[in-house]
């Protein structure tokens, strides 16, 4: 027992050391990259006008902060992304459930889903603007369109991969289709649902930024477009870095949800 206890402690210590090493090298690579970027711009190894530098981005960040618009732009983009993400995930999952429920509907709509998935959604931008208007609603719809089809296809594929023998067993015991869905299909498809969430994080950001490129008057996408128009690439790079941080934080939230669901199921 004592030997097992010592081995367990050594194993836990090894895990802690491995986590520390991973975190250390992640931070080290980031700091090294930023330092090389700054040095390269300072000594003109690269053109700081074209690539910006960390110090120039910080100065741009301070300007926006002092103007009082920085957090407004961040809030608008985050709001649009979260709404688009939730709508795409929830509606996509509901539609996938309905298609799983009806094999006939799934077979009829399959080619349409394939075509819609392949269609460049940005091509629908002018139509969306004409139908919904030039505002936040159009941006959210753009994010929704980009994520919903992928969600439907991935979740429905996960439902269909559930072991047929288990479904037949439940039917043998007299389980209804709803009971099979709640007690077997959804629990067995948790990894697929989590995967859809992770994919939707990125797709939602893409959809929102594309929408902001087309119609926004505020938001990080608007800053990127505006910065490009007035040749202020410090502003553009600053917005891209902020977007990267926000996307990472949103992904980490999904990862936390994944851990909790794994513990539950």
C-alpha positions in Angstrom: 0.0 0.0 0.0 2.9 2.3 0.9 4.6 1.6 -2.4 1.4 2.3 -4.3 0.9 5.5 -2.4 4.4 6.7 -3.3 4.0 5.7 -6.9 0.7 7.7 -7.0 2.4 10.7 -5.5 5.2 10.5 -8.0 2.7 10.2 -10.8 0.8 13.3 -9.6 4.1 15.2 -9.3 5.0 14.2 -12.8 1.7 15.5 -14.1 2.2 18.8 -12.3 5.7 19.1 -13.8 4.4 18.3 -17.3 1.7 21.0 -17.0 4.2 23.5 -15.7 6.6 22.7 -18.6 3.8 23.1 -21.2 2.6 26.4 -19.6 6.2 27.7 -19.4 7.1 26.9 -23.0 3.7 28.4 -24.2 4.5 31.7 -22.5 8.2 31.5 -23.5 7.3 31.1 -27.2 4.8 34.0 -27.0 7.3 36.3 -25.3 10.1 35.4 -27.7 7.9 36.0 -30.7 6.8 39.4 -29.4 10.4 40.3 -28.5 11.7 39.4 -32.0 8.8 41.2 -33.6 9.6 44.4 -31.6 13.3 44.1 -32.2 12.8 43.5 -35.9 10.7 46.6 -36.2 13.0 48.7 -34.2 16.1 47.9 -36.3 14.0 48.0 -39.5 14.6 44.4 -40.4 10.9 44.5 -41.2 8.9 47.6 -42.1 6.9 48.6 -39.0 4.4 50.5 -41.1 3.4 47.2 -42.8 3.7 44.8 -39.9 3.3 47.1 -36.9 5.1 46.2 -33.6 3.9 45.3 -30.1 4.8 48.8 -28.8 2.9 50.6 -31.6 -0.2 48.4 -31.0 -0.1 49.3 -27.3 0.0 53.0 -28.2 -3.0 52.5 -30.5 -4.8 50.6 -27.7 -4.1 53.5 -25.3 -5.5 55.9 -27.8 -8.8 54.0 -28.1 -9.0 53.6 -24.3 -8.6 57.3 -23.8 -11.2 58.0 -26.4 -13.6 55.7 -24.4 -14.5 53.6 -27.4 -12.3 50.5 -26.9 -14.7 48.5 -24.6 -17.7 49.6 -26.7 -16.1 48.0 -29.8 -15.2 44.9 -27.9 -18.6 44.6 -26.3 -20.4 44.9 -29.7 -18.3 42.2 -31.3 -18.6 39.9 -28.3 -22.4 40.4 -28.1 -22.8 39.6 -31.8 -20.5 36.5 -31.6 -22.2 35.1 -28.5 -25.7 35.5 -29.9 -24.7 34.0 -33.3 -22.8 31.2 -31.5 -25.8 30.3 -29.3 -28.3 30.5 -32.1 -26.2 28.5 -34.5 -25.6 25.8 -31.9 -29.1 25.5 -30.5 -31.0 25.8 -33.8 -28.5 23.5 -35.6 -28.9 20.8 -32.8 -32.7 21.1 -32.9 -32.8 20.7 -36.7 -30.4 17.8 -36.4 -32.7 16.1 -33.9 -35.7 16.6 -36.2 -33.8 15.1 -39.2 -32.7 12.1 -37.0 -36.4 11.7 -36.0 -37.5 11.6 -39.6 -35.3 9.5 -42.0 -37.5 10.6 -44.9 -36.9 14.3 -44.2 -33.1 13.7 -43.7 -32.9 11.9 -47.1 -34.9 14.7 -48.9 -32.9 17.5 -47.4 -29.4 15.9 -47.6 -28.4 17.4 -51.0 -29.7 20.8 -49.9 -27.5 20.7 -46.8 -24.5 19.8 -48.9 -25.1 22.7 -51.3 -25.7 25.2 -48.5 -22.6 24.0 -46.7 -20.5 24.5 -49.8 -22.0 27.9 -50.6 -19.8 30.9 -49.7 -22.0 32.7 -47.1 -20.4 36.1 -47.8 -22.1 35.9 -51.2 -25.4 36.2 -49.3 -24.3 39.4 -47.6 -26.0 41.9 -49.9 -29.2 39.9 -49.8 -29.1 39.7 -45.9 -28.5 43.5 -45.8 -31.4 44.1 -48.1 -33.8 41.9 -46.2 -32.8 42.7 -42.6 -31.1 46.1 -42.8 -27.8 47.6 -42.2 -27.2 46.8 -38.5 -26.4 44.2 -35.8 -29.2 41.9 -36.9 -27.6 41.3 -40.3 -24.2 40.6 -38.6 -25.8 38.0 -36.3 -27.6 36.3 -39.2 -24.3 36.1 -41.1 -22.7 34.4 -38.1 -25.8 32.1 -37.8 -25.7 31.1 -41.4 -22.0 30.2 -41.3 -22.3 28.0 -38.2 -25.8 26.4 -38.4 -25.3 24.1 -41.4 -22.0 22.7 -40.1 -23.7 22.1 -36.7 -26.6 20.2 -38.4 -24.3 18.0 -40.5 -21.8 17.2 -37.7 -24.5 16.6 -35.0 -26.7 14.5 -37.3 -23.6 12.4 -38.3 -22.9 11.8 -34.6 -26.5 10.7 -34.0 -26.3 8.2 -36.9 -23.0 6.7 -35.6 -24.6 5.5 -32.3 -24.5 1.7 -32.1 -27.6 0.3 -33.9 -27.6 -2.8 -31.5 -28.1 -0.5 -28.5 -31.1 1.2 -30.3 -32.6 -2.2 -31.1 -32.2 -3.3 -27.5 -34.1 -0.3 -26.2 -36.8 -0.9 -28.8 -37.0 -4.5 -27.6 -37.8 -3.2 -24.1 -40.5 -1.0 -25.5 -38.7 2.4 -25.4 -40.3 5.2 -27.4 -38.3 7.2 -29.9 -38.2 10.1 -27.5 -36.8 7.9 -24.7 -34.1 6.5 -27.1 -33.2 10.1 -28.0 -32.9 11.3 -24.4 -31.4 8.2 -22.8 -29.1 6.9 -25.6 -28.6 9.2 -28.6 -27.8 12.5 -26.9 -25.6 11.0 -24.1 -23.7 8.9 -26.7 -23.3 12.0 -28.9 -21.8 14.3 -26.2 -18.3 14.2 -27.8 -19.9 15.2 -31.2 -21.8 18.0 -29.5 -18.7 19.3 -27.9 -16.8 19.1 -31.2 -19.6 21.1 -32.8 -19.3 23.7 -30.0 -15.6 24.0 -30.6 -16.1 24.4 -34.3 -18.8 27.0 -33.8 -16.5 29.1 -31.7 -14.3 29.8 -34.7 -17.1 29.9 -37.2 -19.1 32.5 -35.1 -16.1 34.8 -35.0 -15.5 34.4 -38.7 -19.2 35.2 -39.4 -19.3 38.2 -37.2 -16.1 39.7 -38.6 -17.3 39.1 -42.2 -20.6 40.8 -41.2 -18.8 43.7 -39.6 -16.7 44.1 -42.7 -19.9 44.6 -44.7 -22.2 46.7 -42.6 -20.7 47.6 -39.1 -20.4 51.1 -37.8 -18.7 49.8 -34.6 -16.9 46.6 -33.4 -13.5 45.1 -34.0 -14.3 44.2 -37.6 -15.2 47.9 -38.2 -11.8 49.0 -36.7 -10.0 46.6 -39.0 -11.7 48.0 -42.1 -11.4 51.6 -41.0 -7.7 51.1 -40.1 -7.0 49.7 -43.5 -8.9 52.6 -45.2 -6.8 55.2 -43.4 -3.5 53.2 -43.6 -3.3 52.8 -39.8 -2.1 49.2 -39.7 -1.3 49.5 -36.0 -5.0 49.8 -35.4 -5.6 46.7 -37.6 -3.0 44.6 -35.9 -4.3 45.7 -32.5 -7.8 44.5 -33.4 -6.5 41.2 -34.7 -4.6 40.6 -31.4 -7.7 41.4 -29.3 -9.8 39.1 -31.5 -7.3 36.3 -31.0 -7.4 36.7 -27.2 -11.2 36.8 -27.1 -11.5 33.7 -29.4 -9.1 31.9 -27.1 -11.0 32.8 -24.0 -14.3 31.7 -25.6 -12.6 28.4 -26.6 -11.4 27.9 -23.0 -15.0 28.3 -21.8 -16.1 25.6 -24.1 -13.3 23.4 -22.9 -14.4 23.9 -19.3 -18.0 22.9 -20.3 -16.5 19.8 -22.0 -14.8 18.7 -18.8 -17.9 19.1 -16.8 -20.0 17.1 -19.3 -17.4 14.4 -19.3 -17.6 14.1 -15.6 -21.4 14.0 -15.7 -21.6 11.4 -18.5 
